[in-house]
Amino acid sequence: MAAETLKSGTGAGGAAALRRLLLDNGALTALIALVIAMSALSGDFLTTDNLLNVGVQAAVTAVLAFGVTFVIVSAGIDLSVGSVAALSATVLAWSATAHGVPVVLAVLLALATGVAAGLVNGFLISYGKLPPFIATLAMLSVGRGLALVISDGSPIAFPASISHLGDTLGGWLPVPVLVMVAMGLIAAFVLGRTYIGRSMYAIGGNEEAARLSGLRVPKQKLAIYALSGVFAAVAGVVLASRLSSAQPQAATGYELDAIASVVIGGASLAGGTGKASGTLIGALILAVLRNGLNLLNVSAFWQQVVIGVVIALAVLLDTVRRKAGAAPTPIGSPGGGKGKQFATYGLAAVVAVAIVGATSFLHNDPKSGTQKIGLSLSTLNNPFFVQIRSGAQAEAKKLGVDLTVTDAQNDASQQANQLQNFTSSGLGAIVVNPVDSDAASNPVAAAGKAKIPVIAVDRGVNKADVNALVASDNVAGGEQAAKAIADKLGGSGKIVILQGLAGTSAARERAEGFAKGLQAYPGIEVVAQQPADFDRTKGLDVMSNLLQAHPDVQGVIAANDEMALGAVKALGSKAGESVQVVGFDGTPDGLTAVEQGTLYASVAQQPSQLGKIAVDNAVKAIKGEKVEETVKVPVKVVTKETVAGFSG
């Protein structure tokens, strides 16, 4: 009887402990609900390989977020961590590969870069009296700019000895996960066991009271922001290791994910609360969401909506839980506990139902036995790549293939995650349009090891084998664009060049083609070259600025039609009259402008054909049929005289 009572008491105690754990950690409850929902919706989610993928994909965000936790606990904010991560990795690669600095010293330089950036932030905030938002926003721009200056806008190969940080131990345990755990333990120790950690909570709770109690608040803030910089540097090194190269544009927007992870994990932006374990859970929630939505074939556009909604629900869950437990209750009274239980479990159910309902409605559940292909595009914020998707989807529908399309949003690391998800879900083939040819090498090689055929479209993959490359020649197209503008100007005149997104292979190759083509025309003077990031709005702004310094410009070469159309808008009535503009891609809007005469020409690539041929070759590869290693889709300079006969 006593044994039964003890057993019963132990069981009750265990259940009570579990309830307390869930009640005290609303984010953990949301994570559990999320995992259950994703497991129910996708049979590919709850596998060892995929769970390790989730850990790898959470690692960089989590390490960044641990550093941001220090800042938020002390009632600050750090918007610069993504840029500092990219800058630190660039410094490491640049010093070790370009200048022969020993790797150990290069790593120390990278960490020192993070510390220096953090100290600058802390100095501006503590002694310069700048608001944290403004100071770190300035560092965001400075850090990204320095990364581009050091790298000259191109990825730098990472030292092989450091690239092992992106590998696995024993062939299965990812090193990034180990780094995440180690940095999490360090963060927990700093917050819970050190003087600086207690200072963070005191400053965040009431800065003036902390100062009056004897804390040297300005010096403490210097240390806090320096710690955030160190964690950002470590995150940058891990990220670059995964990509085998330091990308100057890496970790763009990661500061927002880091802040979201901290807040989801239970920290308050008002300061005074937060812990490392909560931050880790917040980072895992974001990683599980992105991984699961990829596996469920949710539209790339809807993914952003679902992620935003679930983040809001997760934070709401924790907020309501705190309010439910705010009122004091007498010792032994069950009322408060029941209130907490109702709030926590009720909202956890809301989160689970919202996830299940949204993803069930949005994802495409193909019939059993249907061939599955994944298509990872560098971005869908550009008509050219939207046309690639349209051509691929039309061919997939024709062939009876289930096509999953993801949007990497011009982020090489996000694309690496998407390709890993494709591999772990056992797709029949993968079609990839790389954000960067070097950065895609590791995940493409992993797909090859898993015997999954890979077709590259529009851009090749370096240092990894693909079954086929379906592309136009960007360099040759750049030469044709240069020849077109030079011939139109009679071999002499002043022109400007609008470059693409710095660090991308397409921008580099097209710029190389422009330079080669212009060598034959010494009378053409390039008065300015500026990046406009393949974006129409930026093309408008950059061209408007350049016109102030060069009002007598006679020609414009743009690395894509979107920037060319922005330039046309800036030029106004001059476009097609006194100033000739040549674009690149042959998008519908670009061809319409050519027909109207505002755009002199566009180097048309037939993007829908690229998507169609890529899917066709992927299906052949699945069937074991032979495919050509390189499939060239012809490019053509389309002018007003030839646009009517251009098929697209």
C-alpha positions in Angstrom: 0.0 0.0 0.0 2.8 2.3 0.9 4.6 1.4 -2.3 1.5 2.2 -4.3 1.1 5.5 -2.5 4.7 6.4 -3.2 4.3 5.4 -6.8 1.1 7.4 -7.1 2.8 10.4 -5.4 5.8 10.1 -7.7 3.5 10.0 -10.8 1.5 12.9 -9.5 4.7 14.8 -8.7 6.0 14.2 -12.2 2.8 15.3 -13.8 2.8 18.5 -11.7 6.4 19.2 -12.6 5.5 18.9 -16.3 2.5 21.2 -15.8 4.7 23.7 -14.1 7.3 23.5 -16.8 4.7 24.2 -19.5 3.0 26.9 -17.5 6.2 28.7 -16.8 7.3 28.5 -20.4 4.6 29.5 -22.8 7.0 29.4 -25.8 7.8 25.8 -25.0 4.1 24.9 -25.0 3.8 26.6 -28.4 6.9 24.7 -29.7 5.4 21.4 -28.6 2.1 22.2 -30.2 3.9 23.3 -33.4 5.9 20.1 -33.6 2.8 17.9 -33.0 0.9 19.8 -35.8 3.8 19.5 -38.3 4.2 15.8 -37.5 0.5 15.2 -38.1 0.6 17.1 -41.4 3.9 15.7 -42.9 5.3 12.3 -42.6 8.7 13.7 -43.5 8.9 16.0 -40.5 9.5 13.8 -37.5 12.6 12.0 -38.8 16.1 12.0 -37.4 17.6 13.6 -40.5 15.0 16.3 -40.6 15.1 17.2 -36.9 18.9 17.6 -37.3 18.2 19.8 -40.3 16.0 21.9 -38.0 18.8 22.2 -35.5 21.3 23.3 -38.1 18.9 25.8 -39.5 18.2 27.3 -36.0 21.9 27.4 -35.1 22.9 30.8 -36.6 19.7 32.6 -35.6 20.0 31.1 -32.0 23.6 32.2 -31.6 22.8 35.7 -32.8 19.7 35.8 -30.5 21.8 34.7 -27.4 23.8 37.9 -27.9 20.7 40.0 -28.5 19.2 38.5 -25.3 21.9 40.4 -23.3 20.9 43.6 -24.9 17.1 43.2 -24.6 17.3 42.1 -21.0 19.1 45.4 -20.3 16.3 47.3 -22.1 18.3 47.9 -25.3 18.1 46.8 -28.9 20.8 45.7 -31.4 19.9 45.9 -35.1 23.4 45.4 -36.3 24.1 41.8 -35.5 23.4 40.5 -39.0 25.8 43.0 -40.6 28.4 42.4 -37.9 28.1 38.6 -38.5 28.8 39.1 -42.3 31.6 41.6 -41.6 33.3 39.2 -39.1 33.2 36.3 -41.5 34.5 38.5 -44.3 37.4 39.7 -42.2 38.3 36.1 -41.4 38.1 34.9 -45.0 39.9 38.0 -46.4 42.8 37.8 -43.9 43.3 34.0 -44.1 43.0 33.5 -47.8 44.0 36.8 -49.4 46.7 37.8 -47.0 48.0 34.5 -45.6 47.3 35.3 -42.0 47.4 32.1 -39.9 43.9 30.7 -39.4 44.0 31.0 -35.6 44.9 34.6 -35.8 42.3 35.2 -38.5 39.6 33.7 -36.1 40.8 36.1 -33.4 40.6 39.0 -35.8 37.0 38.0 -36.7 36.1 37.9 -33.0 37.9 41.2 -32.4 35.8 42.7 -35.2 32.6 41.7 -33.4 33.9 43.1 -30.2 34.9 46.4 -31.9 31.5 46.8 -33.5 29.8 46.1 -30.1 32.1 48.6 -28.3 31.3 51.3 -30.9 27.6 50.6 -30.4 28.0 50.8 -26.6 30.1 54.0 -26.7 27.5 55.7 -28.9 24.7 54.7 -26.6 26.4 55.2 -23.2 28.5 58.3 -23.9 27.1 59.6 -27.1 23.6 59.4 -25.7 22.2 58.0 -29.0 19.1 55.9 -28.7 20.1 52.2 -29.1 17.8 51.9 -32.2 19.7 54.7 -34.0 23.2 53.7 -32.9 22.8 50.1 -34.0 20.9 51.0 -37.2 24.0 53.1 -38.1 26.2 50.1 -37.4 24.0 47.9 -39.5 24.8 50.1 -42.5 28.5 50.6 -41.6 29.1 46.8 -41.1 27.4 45.8 -44.3 29.2 48.5 -46.2 32.6 47.5 -44.8 31.9 43.8 -45.7 31.2 44.9 -49.3 34.3 47.1 -49.4 36.6 44.4 -48.0 35.3 41.7 -50.3 34.8 44.0 -53.3 31.2 42.7 -53.4 32.2 39.1 -54.2 32.2 36.0 -51.9 35.6 34.9 -50.5 36.4 31.3 -50.2 36.5 30.2 -46.5 39.6 28.4 -45.1 39.1 24.6 -45.2 40.1 24.2 -41.6 37.3 26.5 -40.5 34.8 25.2 -43.0 34.6 22.0 -40.9 32.4 24.0 -38.5 29.7 23.4 -41.1 30.3 19.6 -41.3 29.1 16.8 -39.1 30.8 14.7 -36.4 30.6 10.9 -37.1 28.7 11.6 -40.2 25.5 12.5 -38.4 25.9 15.1 -35.6 26.0 18.6 -37.1 28.8 20.8 -35.7 26.6 24.0 -35.9 24.2 22.4 -33.4 27.1 21.7 -31.0 28.2 25.4 -31.4 24.6 26.5 -30.7 24.4 24.4 -27.5 27.9 25.6 -26.4 27.0 29.3 -26.9 23.6 28.8 -25.3 25.3 27.4 -22.1 27.7 30.3 -22.1 24.8 32.8 -22.4 22.9 31.0 -19.6 26.0 31.1 -17.4 26.6 34.8 -18.1 23.0 35.7 -17.4 22.6 33.6 -14.3 26.0 33.3 -12.6 28.0 36.4 -13.3 28.1 40.0 -12.1 27.6 41.4 -15.6 24.5 39.1 -16.0 22.9 40.4 -12.8 23.8 43.9 -13.9 21.8 43.4 -17.2 18.6 42.6 -15.2 19.2 45.5 -12.9 19.7 48.0 -15.7 16.7 46.6 -17.6 14.5 46.7 -14.6 15.3 50.3 -13.6 18.4 52.0 -15.0 18.3 54.9 -12.6 17.9 52.6 -9.6 20.8 50.5 -10.9 23.0 53.7 -11.1 22.0 54.8 -7.6 22.8 51.4 -6.2 26.4 51.8 -7.4 26.4 50.1 -10.8 28.6 51.8 -13.4 25.9 51.7 -16.1 27.9 53.2 -19.0 30.7 50.7 -18.6 28.2 47.8 -18.1 26.6 48.8 -21.4 29.9 48.8 -23.2 30.4 45.2 -22.0 26.8 44.2 -22.9 27.1 45.4 -26.5 30.6 43.9 -26.8 29.2 40.5 -25.8 26.5 40.9 -28.4 29.2 41.6 -31.0 31.2 38.5 -30.0 28.1 36.3 -30.4 27.4 37.9 -33.8 30.9 37.1 -34.9 30.6 33.5 -33.9 27.3 33.3 -35.8 28.9 34.8 -38.9 31.7 32.2 -38.8 29.3 29.3 -38.5 27.2 30.7 -41.3 30.1 31.2 -43.6 31.3 27.6 -42.7 28.0 26.2 -43.9 28.3 28.1 -47.2 32.1 27.5 -47.6 32.5 31.2 -48.3 32.1 34.5 -46.7 29.2 36.3 -48.3 29.1 40.1 -47.9 25.3 40.0 -48.2 24.9 37.1 -45.8 22.6 37.3 -42.7 20.6 40.2 -44.2 17.5 40.5 -42.0 18.7 38.1 -39.4 18.6 40.8 -36.8 14.8 40.7 -37.0 14.8 36.9 -36.6 17.1 37.2 -33.6 14.9 39.8 -31.9 11.8 37.8 -32.7 13.4 34.7 -31.1 14.2 36.6 -27.9 10.7 38.0 -27.6 9.0 34.7 -28.5 11.2 33.1 -25.8 9.5 35.3 -23.1 11.8 38.4 -22.9 10.3 41.8 -22.7 11.4 44.7 -24.9 11.0 46.9 -21.9 13.9 45.0 -20.3 14.4 43.2 -17.0 13.3 39.7 -18.2 14.6 37.0 -20.5 16.7 33.8 -20.4 18.8 31.8 -22.8 16.6 28.8 -22.7 13.6 30.8 -23.8 15.7 32.4 -26.7 16.7 28.9 -27.9 13.0 27.9 -27.9 12.1 31.0 -29.9 14.8 30.2 -32.5 13.6 26.6 -32.8 10.0 27.8 -33.3 11.1 29.9 -36.3 13.2 27.0 -37.7 10.4 24.5 -37.3 8.0 26.8 -39.0 10.2 27.4 -42.0 11.2 23.7 -42.3 7.6 22.4 -41.9 6.1 24.9 -44.4 8.8 23.9 -47.0 7.9 20.2 -46.5 4.2 20.9 -46.7 4.6 22.7 -50.1 3.1 25.9 -48.8 3.3 28.8 -51.3 6.5 30.9 -50.8 4.2 34.0 -50.5 1.9 32.4 -47.9 4.8 31.2 -45.8 5.6 34.7 -44.8 1.9 35.3 -43.8 1.8 32.0 -41.7 5.1 32.7 -40.0 4.0 36.2 -39.0 0.7 35.0 -37.6 2.2 32.1 -35.6 4.9 34.4 -34.2 2.1 36.8 -33.0 0.1 33.9 -31.5 3.1 32.5 -29.7 3.9 35.9 -28.1 0.2 36.4 -27.3 0.1 33.0 -25.6 3.0 34.0 -23.3 1.4 37.5 -22.6 -1.9 36.1 -21.7 -0.3 33.4 -19.5 1.6 36.1 -17.6 -1.6 38.2 -17.1 -3.5 35.1 -15.9 -0.9 34.5 -13.3 -0.3 38.1 -12.3 -2.9 38.4 -9.6 -1.6 37.1 -6.2 -3.4 34.2 -4.7 -3.2 32.8 -1.1 -0.7 30.0 -0.5 -2.4 26.7 -1.3 -5.2 28.3 -3.3 -5.7 26.5 -6.6 -7.3 29.4 -8.3 -4.3 31.1 -9.8 -2.9 27.7 -11.0 -6.2 26.9 -12.8 -6.2 30.3 -14.4 -2.7 29.7 -15.7 -3.6 26.3 -16.9 -6.7 27.5 -18.8 -4.8 30.4 -20.4 -1.8 28.3 -21.4 -3.4 25.2 -22.7 -6.3 27.1 -24.3 -4.0 29.3 -26.2 -1.7 26.4 -27.1 -4.8 24.7 -28.6 -5.5 28.0 -30.5 -1.9 27.9 -31.9 -2.1 24.3 -32.9 -5.5 24.7 -34.6 -4.4 27.8 -36.4 -1.3 26.0 -37.7 -3.2 22.9 -38.7 -6.0 24.8 -40.3 -3.7 27.2 -42.2 -1.2 24.7 -43.5 -3.9 22.1 -44.3 -5.7 24.7 -46.4 -2.6 26.1 -48.1 -0.4 23.1 -48.8 -0.7 20.9 -51.8 -1.1 17.2 -50.9 -0.3 15.3 -54.1 -1.6 11.9 -54.9 0.5 9.0 -53.8 3.0 7.9 -56.4 3.3 11.3 -58.0 6.9 12.3 -58.9 8.0 15.1 -56.6 10.4 17.9 -57.6 11.7 20.8 -55.5 12.4 24.2 -57.2 14.5 26.7 -55.1 14.5 30.1 -56.7 16.9 32.9 -55.6 14.0 35.3 -55.3 10.4 35.7 -56.4 10.6 39.5 -56.0 11.5 39.9 -59.6 9.5 39.2 -62.7 12.3 37.2 -64.4 12.3 34.6 -61.7 8.5 34.6 -61.5 8.6 33.7 -65.2 11.0 30.8 -64.5 8.5 29.6 -61.9 5.6 29.9 -64.3 7.4 27.9 -67.0 8.4 25.3 -64.5 4.9 25.0 -63.1 3.3 24.7 -66.6 5.7 21.9 -67.6 5.2 20.1 -64.2 1.4 20.2 -64.7 1.8 18.9 -68.2 4.0 16.0 -67.1 1.9 15.2 -64.0 4.7 16.2 -61.6 4.2 17.7 -58.1 6.4 20.8 -58.0 7.3 22.5 -54.7 8.6 26.0 -55.2 10.5 28.0 -52.5 11.8 31.6 -52.4 15.3 32.1 -51.0 14.7 35.9 -50.9 18.3 36.5 -52.2 19.7 34.9 -49.0 22.2 32.1 -49.7 21.9 30.6 -46.2 18.1 30.5 -46.5 18.5 28.7 -49.8 20.9 26.2 -48.2 18.2 25.5 -45.6 15.6 24.9 -48.3 17.8 22.6 -50.3 18.5 20.6 -47.1 14.8 20.3 -46.5 14.3 19.0 -50.1 17.0 16.4 -49.5 15.7 15.2 -46.2 12.2 14.9 -47.6 13.4 12.5 -50.3 12.3 14.4 -53.4 12.8 12.7 -56.7 14.9 15.7 -58.1 15.8 19.2 -57.2 16.0 22.3 -59.5 18.0 25.1 -58.0 18.5 28.7 -59.2 21.4 29.6 -56.9 21.6 32.9 -55.0 25.4 32.4 -55.2 27.2 29.7 -57.2 29.7 29.0 -54.4 27.3 29.0 -51.5 25.1 26.4 -53.1 27.9 23.9 -53.3 27.5 22.2 -49.9 23.7 21.5 -50.0 23.9 20.4 -53.7 26.7 18.0 -52.8 24.6 16.6 -49.9 21.7 16.0 -52.4 24.2 14.2 -54.7 25.3 11.9 -51.8 21.6 11.1 -51.3 21.4 10.1 -55.0 18.9 13.0 -55.7 19.4 14.5 -59.2 20.1 18.2 -59.2 19.4 20.5 -62.1 20.8 24.1 -62.0 18.9 26.8 -63.8 20.1 30.2 -64.9 23.2 30.0 -62.7 25.7 27.2 -62.2 26.9 25.6 -59.0 30.6 25.7 -58.3 32.5 22.9 -56.5 29.6 20.4 -56.8 28.3 18.2 -59.6 24.9 18.8 -61.1 23.2 16.6 -63.6 22.5 19.5 -65.9 22.9 23.3 -66.2 20.1 25.0 -68.0 21.2 28.6 -68.6 21.8 31.5 -70.8 25.4 32.9 -71.0 25.4 36.0 -68.7 28.8 37.1 -69.9 27.9 36.8 -73.5 24.6 38.6 -72.9 26.6 41.4 -71.1 28.8 41.7 -74.2 25.8 42.0 -76.4 24.2 44.7 -74.2 27.5 46.7 -74.4 27.6 46.3 -78.2 24.0 47.4 -78.6 24.4 50.6 -76.6 27.8 51.5 -78.2 26.5 50.9 -81.7 23.4 53.0 -81.0 25.6 55.9 -79.8 27.8 55.6 -82.8 30.8 54.3 -80.9 31.2 57.3 -78.6 29.4 58.9 -75.7 29.0 59.0 -71.9 27.1 56.1 -70.2 26.4 54.8 -66.7 26.0 51.2 -65.6 23.5 50.1 -63.1 24.9 46.9 -61.4 22.9 44.1 -59.8 22.9 42.9 -56.2 26.5 42.9 -55.0 27.8 39.5 -54.3 25.6 37.5 -56.6 27.0 35.6 -59.5 24.6 37.1 -62.0 25.7 40.6 -61.1 29.4 39.7 -61.4 29.0 37.8 -64.7 26.9 40.5 -66.4 29.3 43.2 -65.2 32.2 41.1 -66.7 30.3 41.0 -70.0 29.7 44.7 -70.0 33.4 45.4 -69.4 34.5 42.9 -72.2 32.0 44.3 -74.7 33.1 47.9 -74.1 36.8 47.2 -74.6 36.1 47.3 -78.4 34.7 50.9 -78.1 37.3 53.2 -76.6 35.1 56.2 -77.4 32.5 55.1 -74.8 33.2 56.6 -71.4 31.7 55.0 -68.4 31.1 57.9 -66.1 29.6 56.0 -63.2 28.8 52.4 -62.0 26.5 52.0 -59.1 24.5 49.0 -57.7 20.7 49.1 -57.7 20.2 45.6 -56.5 18.1 44.4 -59.4 15.3 46.5 -58.1 13.1 49.0 -60.0 12.7 51.4 -57.1 16.4 51.5 -56.4 17.1 51.9 -60.1 14.9 55.0 -60.1 16.6 56.4 -57.0 20.2 55.7 -58.2 19.6 57.0 -61.7 18.0 60.2 -60.3 21.1 60.7 -58.1 23.5 60.1 -61.0 21.7 62.6 -63.2 22.6 65.3 -60.7 26.3 64.6 -61.3 26.1 63.6 -64.9 23.2 65.5 -66.6 24.9 65.0 -70.0 24.8 61.2 -69.9 23.8 59.6 -73.2 23.3 56.0 -72.4 22.5 53.5 -69.6 23.2 49.8 -69.3 21.3 48.0 -66.6 22.0 44.5 -65.4 18.2 43.7 -65.5 15.0 45.1 -66.9 13.7 46.1 -63.5 16.6 48.6 -62.9 16.4 49.7 -66.6 12.7 50.6 -66.1 13.6 52.5 -62.9 16.2 54.4 -65.0 13.6 55.1 -67.7 11.3 56.6 -65.0 14.1 58.8 -63.7 15.0 60.0 -67.2 11.4 60.9 -68.1 11.1 62.4 -71.6 14.9 61.8 -72.2 14.4 58.1 -72.3 14.5 56.8 -75.8 15.3 60.3 -77.1 18.5 61.9 -75.9 19.4 58.9 -73.6 19.3 55.3 -74.7 18.7 52.5 -72.1 19.5 48.8 -72.5 18.1 46.3 -70.1 18.6 42.6 -69.5 16.2 39.6 -69.1 13.4 40.3 -71.6 10.6 40.5 -69.0 7.1 41.4 -70.2 7.4 44.9 -68.8 10.8 45.3 -70.4 9.6 44.2 -73.8 6.6 46.5 -73.5 8.9 49.4 -72.9 11.0 48.3 -75.9 7.9 48.3 -78.0 7.0 51.8 -76.8 10.5 53.1 -77.5 11.4 54.2 -74.0 13.8 51.2 -73.6 16.1 50.9 -76.6 16.8 47.1 -76.2 16.7 44.2 -73.8 18.9 41.2 -73.8 16.1 38.6 -73.7 16.8 35.3 -71.9 13.4 33.6 -72.3 13.0 32.8 -68.6 9.9 30.7 -69.0 11.8 28.4 -71.3 14.5 28.1 -68.7 12.0 26.8 -66.1 10.3 24.5 -68.6 13.5 22.9 -69.8 14.8 22.5 -66.2 11.7 20.6 -65.1 11.8 18.5 -68.3 15.5 17.5 -67.6 14.7 16.8 -63.9 12.0 14.3 -64.9 14.4 12.7 -67.4 17.0 12.4 -64.6 14.5 10.8 -62.2 13.7 8.2 -64.9 17.4 7.5 -65.3 17.5 8.9 -68.9 20.6 10.7 -70.1 20.5 14.5 -70.0 22.9 17.0 -71.5 25.4 18.5 -69.0 24.8 22.0 -70.4 21.7 23.2 -72.0 22.0 26.7 -73.5 18.9 28.7 -74.0 19.7 31.3 -76.7 19.8 35.0 -75.7 18.8 37.7 -78.1 19.0 41.5 -78.2 15.4 42.6 -78.8 14.8 46.1 -80.2 11.7 47.9 -81.3 12.2 46.5 -84.8 12.4 42.8 -83.6 10.2 42.7 -80.6 7.0 41.8 -82.5 8.7 38.6 -83.8 10.2 37.6 -80.5 8.4 34.6 -79.1 9.7 34.9 -75.5 
